[in-house]
Amino acid sequence: QVQLVESGGGLVQAGGSLRLSCAASGSIDSISSMGWYRQAPGTRRELVAVIANAGSRNYADSVKGRFTISRDNAENTVSLQMNSLKPEDTAVYYCAARPFGHPRYDYWGQGTQVTVSS
């Protein structure tokens, strides 16, 4: 089992920045990719950014050039630096982890609210 705890959400004005962090514990060695997803009210949960164990990254088109995902394997953390925030970035952001050999992200954090005011 893997436990994920997010921190760093909050309220920010459009154009501002926030940094989300996620600390992983438990069966850390089983984790392959880690990432961030988000869900706004009335919408489906969507991928924001993911980073593989070796460091390759993928981003949703809507956040490319504004968000940066990073990972510290020694500290078992993954972070999401969010710049030039827009009101449409408002959502609950979830940290997720995918075990080796699994096709899906099986482990999820409790979520942290990000609200961007116009």
C-alpha positions as CSV (number, residue, x, y, z in Angstrom):
1,Q,0.0,0.0,0.0
2,V,1.0,3.6,-0.7
3,Q,-0.2,6.6,1.2
4,L,-0.2,10.0,-0.5
5,V,-0.7,13.4,1.3
6,E,-1.0,16.6,-0.6
7,S,-0.4,20.1,0.6
8,G,-0.1,23.6,-0.8
9,G,-3.5,24.4,-2.2
10,G,-5.3,27.7,-1.6
11,L,-6.8,30.9,-3.0
12,V,-4.8,33.0,-5.5
13,Q,-5.6,35.7,-8.0
14,A,-5.4,35.1,-11.7
15,G,-1.8,35.4,-12.9
16,G,-0.5,34.2,-9.6
17,S,1.4,31.1,-8.6
18,L,1.0,28.1,-6.3
19,R,3.1,25.1,-5.5
20,L,1.5,21.8,-4.6
21,S,3.5,19.0,-2.9
22,C,2.7,15.4,-2.3
23,A,4.5,13.1,0.1
24,A,4.4,9.4,-0.4
25,S,4.8,6.7,2.2
26,G,4.4,3.0,2.5
27,S,5.5,0.7,-0.3
28,I,7.5,3.4,-2.1
29,D,9.6,1.0,-4.1
30,S,6.5,-0.2,-5.9
31,I,5.8,3.2,-7.5
32,S,6.5,3.8,-11.1
33,S,4.8,7.0,-12.2
34,M,3.4,9.8,-10.1
35,G,1.2,12.6,-11.2
36,W,-1.4,15.2,-10.6
37,Y,-5.0,15.1,-11.6
38,R,-7.8,17.7,-11.0
39,Q,-11.5,17.7,-10.9
40,A,-13.7,20.8,-11.1
41,P,-17.4,20.7,-10.0
42,G,-19.5,18.9,-12.5
43,T,-16.6,17.6,-14.6
44,R,-14.6,14.4,-14.8
45,R,-11.3,14.0,-13.2
46,E,-8.6,14.9,-15.7
47,L,-4.8,14.5,-16.0
48,V,-2.7,17.6,-15.3
49,A,0.8,16.2,-15.4
50,V,2.7,13.0,-14.8
51,I,6.3,12.1,-14.2
52,A,7.8,8.6,-14.6
53,N,10.3,7.1,-12.3
54,A,13.1,7.9,-14.8
55,G,12.0,11.5,-15.1
56,S,10.0,11.7,-18.3
57,R,7.1,14.1,-18.1
58,N,3.7,14.6,-19.8
59,Y,1.4,17.5,-19.4
60,A,-2.2,18.3,-20.4
61,D,-2.2,20.8,-23.3
62,S,-4.1,23.3,-21.1
63,V,-1.2,23.6,-18.7
64,K,1.9,23.3,-20.9
65,G,4.3,26.2,-20.4
66,R,2.6,27.2,-17.1
67,F,2.9,24.1,-14.9
68,T,6.0,22.1,-14.0
69,I,6.0,18.7,-12.4
70,S,9.0,17.5,-10.5
71,R,9.9,14.5,-8.4
72,D,12.4,13.8,-5.6
73,N,12.9,10.1,-5.3
74,A,15.1,10.4,-2.3
75,E,12.4,12.3,-0.4
76,N,9.5,10.4,-2.0
77,T,7.8,13.6,-3.0
78,V,6.3,15.0,-6.2
79,S,5.5,18.7,-6.7
80,L,3.6,20.8,-9.1
81,Q,4.6,24.4,-9.7
82,M,1.7,26.3,-11.1
83,N,2.4,29.7,-12.7
84,S,0.2,32.1,-14.6
85,L,-2.9,30.6,-13.0
86,K,-6.3,31.1,-14.6
87,P,-9.8,30.9,-13.2
88,E,-10.3,27.7,-15.2
89,D,-7.5,26.1,-13.2
90,T,-9.9,26.1,-10.2
91,A,-10.4,22.5,-9.1
92,V,-9.5,19.9,-6.5
93,Y,-6.1,18.6,-7.3
94,Y,-5.2,15.0,-6.5
95,C,-1.8,13.4,-6.2
96,A,-1.7,9.9,-7.7
97,A,0.7,7.0,-8.0
98,R,0.9,4.1,-10.4
99,P,2.6,0.9,-9.3
100,F,5.0,-0.9,-11.7
101,G,3.2,-3.2,-14.0
102,H,-0.2,-1.6,-13.4
103,P,-2.0,0.3,-16.2
104,R,-3.8,2.7,-13.9
105,Y,-3.1,5.0,-11.1
106,D,-4.2,2.9,-8.1
107,Y,-3.2,5.2,-5.2
108,W,-4.8,8.6,-4.6
109,G,-4.4,11.4,-2.1
110,Q,-7.3,13.1,-0.4
111,G,-7.1,16.2,-2.7
112,T,-6.3,19.8,-2.2
113,Q,-8.5,22.7,-3.3
114,V,-7.0,25.3,-5.7
115,T,-9.2,28.4,-6.3
116,V,-8.1,31.1,-8.8
117,S,-10.1,34.3,-8.6
118,S,-10.5,36.6,-11.6
